[in-house]
């Protein structure tokens, strides 16, 4: 009324039957303490409801009445289901040191890309930290924990298993399936700290070369093309890629496995894949 009819506050209040003291009143209510306490409880116990929050508040000695706490609770929209991340136990930082013998420490990590038709692909990379040898570069449309175990069992038949596996906190690596299998095989899992990929620096460097040479260099129509080029790249990497930390020797040249001989191969890994389209 004041805005549209340009009447005085006194006239407008008289018309609607509102006292001017109510018009000028400003609340002195301060709910910051209640908001802080409810935010703390919602973060600590995201799956609980108002009743438990209020009981905890009273047990801590706060005298706020139920109506006030409930009003603030609803205003904060805490009655909606809150999404919460799965908590990861604290990880211990381990120094990144190259082991002296093969099959002491392996590193594992996942990479992702897409095919030309838009399907997502996940690639599991496994390497031996001792000689930096790529043990597996396996692309699949999906790679659950069960398939990770199958890949390791295949490597077990070929070259044995490691004493320790270093990996990040991905869902496949923290799963019960993977952990139970490692316990049966007496393999120590050495998790890196969340958000610290360089604690797994050896596999991160291999990932970089693989992405530059393969994933960023080609379009793939299907998994067969990606697997074929990945296998060729892995052989070239193990036989010809010079590592400065290994005295500019390739992984297999630096320390071959028992019964494995070193055969240098051609650096041209594109000869068998002329049908692939270069991006």
Backbone torsions as a table, in degrees:
resi	resn	phi	psi	omega
1	UNK	NA	-41.4	179.7
2	UNK	-63.9	-39.9	-176.6
3	UNK	-76.8	-43.7	-173.2
4	UNK	-82.3	-39.1	-176.1
5	UNK	-103.1	-3.0	176.6
6	UNK	53.4	49.7	175.5
7	UNK	-103.3	165.8	-179.2
8	UNK	-74.6	162.1	178.9
9	UNK	-61.3	-41.0	-179.3
10	UNK	-61.3	-45.1	-179.9
11	UNK	-63.9	-43.6	-178.7
12	UNK	-65.3	-41.1	179.2
13	UNK	-65.4	-38.2	179.0
14	UNK	-64.5	-38.9	-177.6
15	UNK	-65.6	-43.3	-177.3
16	UNK	-90.9	-1.4	178.1
17	UNK	74.7	33.6	-179.0
18	UNK	-112.5	129.7	177.5
19	UNK	-70.3	146.6	-178.0
20	UNK	-64.9	-26.8	178.3
21	UNK	-64.8	-34.1	176.3
22	UNK	-69.0	-36.4	179.4
23	UNK	-64.2	-40.6	-176.4
24	UNK	-86.7	-7.7	-174.3
25	UNK	-67.9	136.7	173.2
26	UNK	-125.9	127.3	-175.9
27	UNK	-63.8	142.3	176.3
28	UNK	-104.5	11.6	-178.1
29	UNK	-67.8	131.6	179.0
30	UNK	-124.1	108.4	-176.9
31	UNK	-103.0	15.6	-175.9
32	UNK	-61.0	-39.5	179.2
33	UNK	-63.7	-41.7	179.5
34	UNK	-65.6	-42.5	179.5
35	UNK	-61.6	-44.7	-179.9
36	UNK	-62.2	-42.7	-178.9
37	UNK	-67.2	-42.7	178.8
38	UNK	-66.3	-36.8	177.6
39	UNK	-64.2	-40.9	178.3
40	UNK	-62.4	-45.1	-179.4
41	UNK	-68.1	-38.5	-179.5
42	UNK	-66.6	-33.3	178.1
43	UNK	-73.8	-41.1	-177.3
44	UNK	-75.6	-37.4	-177.2
45	UNK	-130.2	72.5	-172.3
46	UNK	-68.7	-17.1	-176.9
47	UNK	-97.7	0.2	-178.7
48	UNK	-90.3	169.5	-177.4
49	UNK	-113.5	-172.5	-174.4
50	UNK	-62.4	-41.4	-175.6
51	UNK	-57.9	-44.8	-179.8
52	UNK	-69.7	-38.3	177.6
53	UNK	-59.3	-45.0	-176.9
54	UNK	-67.1	-39.1	178.0
55	UNK	-63.4	-40.5	178.1
56	UNK	-65.6	-40.0	178.4
57	UNK	-61.1	-42.9	-179.9
58	UNK	-69.0	-37.0	179.5
59	UNK	-65.7	-28.0	178.4
60	UNK	-79.9	-3.1	174.5
61	UNK	99.2	2.0	178.4
62	UNK	-74.5	140.7	-175.5
63	UNK	-102.2	15.4	179.6
64	UNK	-65.0	135.0	-178.7
65	UNK	-78.9	165.7	-172.0
66	UNK	-63.1	-41.1	-177.4
67	UNK	-62.5	-39.5	-179.0
68	UNK	-67.1	-46.8	-179.3
69	UNK	-64.5	-39.9	179.5
70	UNK	-65.8	-38.8	178.2
71	UNK	-61.4	-45.4	179.1
72	UNK	-67.1	-38.9	179.0
73	UNK	-58.7	-44.8	179.8
74	UNK	-71.5	-36.6	178.6
75	UNK	-63.7	-34.9	177.6
76	UNK	-80.0	-4.8	179.0
77	UNK	58.6	39.3	179.6
78	UNK	-79.9	-11.5	178.5
79	UNK	-72.0	-14.5	174.0
80	UNK	-74.7	148.8	179.6
81	UNK	-65.4	121.0	-178.2
82	UNK	-91.0	133.2	175.5
83	UNK	-78.5	137.1	179.2
84	UNK	-138.1	143.2	-179.2
85	UNK	-78.4	148.5	175.1
86	UNK	-69.0	126.6	-175.4
87	UNK	-76.0	136.2	178.5
88	UNK	-107.3	133.0	178.9
89	UNK	-62.8	154.6	-179.3
90	UNK	-59.4	134.0	179.3
91	UNK	-101.9	141.8	178.8
92	UNK	-89.5	134.8	178.4
93	UNK	-76.8	122.7	177.9
94	UNK	-108.5	137.5	178.4
95	UNK	-64.6	142.8	179.5
96	UNK	-86.1	94.6	-177.7
97	UNK	-122.0	137.5	178.6
98	UNK	-74.6	127.4	177.4
99	UNK	-69.6	161.1	-177.1
100	UNK	-86.8	-18.9	-177.5
101	UNK	-128.5	156.4	177.2
102	UNK	-67.0	154.3	176.7
103	UNK	62.7	23.5	171.7
104	UNK	-89.2	-51.0	179.7
105	UNK	-133.9	126.1	171.4
106	UNK	-110.2	150.3	174.5
107	UNK	-114.5	143.0	179.2
108	UNK	-133.4	148.3	176.7
109	UNK	-162.7	157.0	178.0
110	UNK	-106.0	147.4	170.5
111	UNK	-126.4	164.7	-179.4
112	UNK	-138.9	152.8	177.0
113	UNK	-160.6	-177.9	178.5
114	UNK	-130.9	149.6	174.4
115	UNK	-82.0	173.5	-177.6
116	UNK	-64.6	-23.5	179.4
117	UNK	-91.6	6.5	175.3
118	UNK	94.7	-5.8	179.2
119	UNK	-71.2	139.5	-179.6
120	UNK	-82.5	145.0	-179.8
121	UNK	-127.0	141.3	174.7
122	UNK	-118.7	136.9	-178.0
123	UNK	-119.6	123.5	176.1
124	UNK	-94.5	119.4	176.9
125	UNK	-107.1	133.1	177.8
126	UNK	-130.5	134.9	179.0
127	UNK	-140.6	156.4	175.1
128	UNK	-93.0	122.1	-175.5
129	UNK	-67.7	-20.1	-176.5
130	UNK	-68.1	-54.0	-178.5
131	UNK	-113.8	8.9	178.2
132	UNK	63.2	25.4	-178.9
133	UNK	-76.9	132.5	174.6
134	UNK	-77.0	114.5	-176.8
135	UNK	-90.5	-28.0	180.0
136	UNK	-155.5	136.5	169.8
137	UNK	-134.4	88.5	-169.3
138	UNK	-111.7	111.5	175.4
139	UNK	-89.6	139.1	175.9
140	UNK	-147.0	157.5	176.4
141	UNK	-69.2	-34.0	172.1
142	UNK	-143.3	149.1	-173.7
143	UNK	-137.2	76.5	178.4
144	UNK	-72.1	173.9	-178.1
145	UNK	-60.4	-34.7	-179.7
146	UNK	-61.6	-39.0	-179.7
147	UNK	-73.2	-31.9	174.6
148	UNK	-60.1	-43.5	178.5
149	UNK	-63.3	-41.1	178.9
150	UNK	-62.4	-39.2	177.8
151	UNK	-63.9	-41.7	179.1
152	UNK	-67.8	-36.1	177.9
153	UNK	-66.4	-35.1	175.9
154	UNK	-66.1	-40.3	176.4
155	UNK	-66.8	-32.9	177.9
156	UNK	-60.1	-41.2	-179.9
157	UNK	-67.8	-29.5	-175.2
158	UNK	-88.9	-47.1	-173.0
159	UNK	-133.3	1.1	-177.8
160	UNK	93.4	-172.7	-177.7
161	UNK	-121.1	158.7	-180.0
162	UNK	-86.3	167.7	172.9
163	UNK	-80.2	-30.9	-176.6
164	UNK	-139.4	143.1	173.9
165	UNK	-120.0	126.9	176.8
166	UNK	-102.2	130.0	-178.4
167	UNK	-155.3	173.0	177.8
168	UNK	-89.6	-165.1	-175.8
169	UNK	-102.7	34.0	177.8
170	UNK	-64.6	157.6	-176.2
171	UNK	-59.6	-31.9	179.2
172	UNK	-69.8	-33.8	-175.3
173	UNK	-84.6	-24.1	178.3
174	UNK	-97.8	4.5	-177.7
175	UNK	-70.3	157.6	178.7
176	UNK	-65.7	-35.6	180.0
177	UNK	-59.8	-49.0	-178.2
178	UNK	-69.3	-42.6	-179.0
179	UNK	-65.0	-42.4	179.5
180	UNK	-64.7	-39.2	179.1
181	UNK	-64.6	-42.6	179.3
182	UNK	-64.5	-36.1	177.6
183	UNK	-65.0	-41.1	178.9
184	UNK	-65.1	-35.1	-179.3
185	UNK	-89.4	0.2	179.7
186	UNK	58.4	46.4	177.7
187	UNK	-106.6	129.2	176.9
188	UNK	-80.7	132.6	175.4
189	UNK	-98.8	122.5	-178.4
190	UNK	-111.1	97.0	-178.4
191	UNK	-80.5	141.5	172.9
192	UNK	-82.8	164.3	178.2
193	UNK	-73.1	141.8	179.7
194	UNK	-56.5	135.6	178.7
195	UNK	77.5	12.4	-179.4
196	UNK	-123.9	67.4	-175.8
197	UNK	-62.5	-26.0	-178.1
198	UNK	-73.1	-8.4	170.7
199	UNK	-70.3	-12.2	172.6
200	UNK	-119.9	49.6	-169.2
201	UNK	-64.3	-31.8	-178.5
202	UNK	-62.4	-48.0	-179.1
203	UNK	-72.4	-29.6	177.9
204	UNK	-64.9	-37.1	178.0
205	UNK	-68.6	-41.7	176.0
206	UNK	-60.1	-41.6	178.2
207	UNK	-58.1	-40.6	-178.2
208	UNK	-63.4	-46.4	179.5
209	UNK	-63.8	-41.0	-178.9
210	UNK	-64.7	-40.9	179.5
211	UNK	-66.8	-43.7	-179.5
212	UNK	-66.0	-42.1	-174.3
213	UNK	-81.3	-30.0	-172.3
214	UNK	-119.1	-65.2	-171.2
215	UNK	-64.0	-39.8	-179.6
216	UNK	-86.2	-7.5	-174.4
217	UNK	-100.0	-17.6	-172.9
218	UNK	-137.2	155.3	164.7
219	UNK	-98.7	137.9	-179.3
220	UNK	-117.8	130.6	178.6
221	UNK	-84.1	-27.9	-179.4
222	UNK	-154.7	174.7	-178.3
223	UNK	-67.3	-29.8	-178.9
224	UNK	-60.2	-44.1	179.1
225	UNK	-63.7	-43.4	-178.8
226	UNK	-65.9	-41.8	179.7
227	UNK	-65.5	-42.0	-178.1
228	UNK	-61.1	-48.4	-179.5
229	UNK	-69.7	-34.3	178.7
230	UNK	-64.6	-41.2	178.6
231	UNK	-65.0	-41.8	178.4
232	UNK	-64.1	-42.4	179.7
233	UNK	-63.7	-40.3	-178.3
234	UNK	-64.3	-40.7	177.8
235	UNK	-64.9	-41.7	178.6
236	UNK	-65.4	-40.2	-179.8
237	UNK	-63.5	-44.6	-176.9
238	UNK	-70.9	-28.7	-175.8
239	UNK	-99.4	-27.4	-170.7
240	UNK	-123.9	-15.9	-174.6
241	UNK	-76.1	118.8	-179.5
242	UNK	-81.9	129.9	176.7
243	UNK	-105.0	125.0	-179.9
244	UNK	-61.9	-37.9	-179.2
245	UNK	-70.0	-15.2	178.2
246	UNK	-104.3	20.7	-178.8
247	UNK	72.3	34.2	-179.7
248	UNK	61.0	28.9	175.3
249	UNK	-103.1	155.5	174.8
250	UNK	-77.5	163.2	-179.0
251	UNK	-54.3	-49.2	-177.5
252	UNK	-74.7	-25.9	175.7
253	UNK	-72.9	-35.6	-178.9
254	UNK	-70.0	-47.2	180.0
255	UNK	-152.8	92.0	178.4
256	UNK	-73.4	156.6	177.4
257	UNK	-80.5	164.6	-178.7
258	UNK	-60.6	125.1	-179.8
259	UNK	80.9	6.0	-178.7
260	UNK	-111.2	126.2	179.8
261	UNK	-103.9	155.1	-178.0
262	UNK	-92.8	120.6	177.4
263	UNK	-125.8	105.6	176.9
264	UNK	-59.2	140.5	-179.1
265	UNK	-118.3	170.7	178.8
266	UNK	-67.4	145.4	178.8
267	UNK	-79.6	-12.6	-178.9
268	UNK	-85.3	100.1	-176.5
269	UNK	-92.8	7.9	-175.9
270	UNK	-99.7	-4.3	-172.6
271	UNK	-61.6	-36.3	-176.3
272	UNK	-89.8	3.5	-175.9
273	UNK	-131.8	51.3	-177.3
274	UNK	-71.1	-18.2	-177.9
275	UNK	-84.1	-7.8	-180.0
276	UNK	-78.7	142.9	-179.8
277	UNK	-89.2	123.0	178.1
278	UNK	-76.7	130.3	-178.9
279	UNK	-77.2	NA	NA
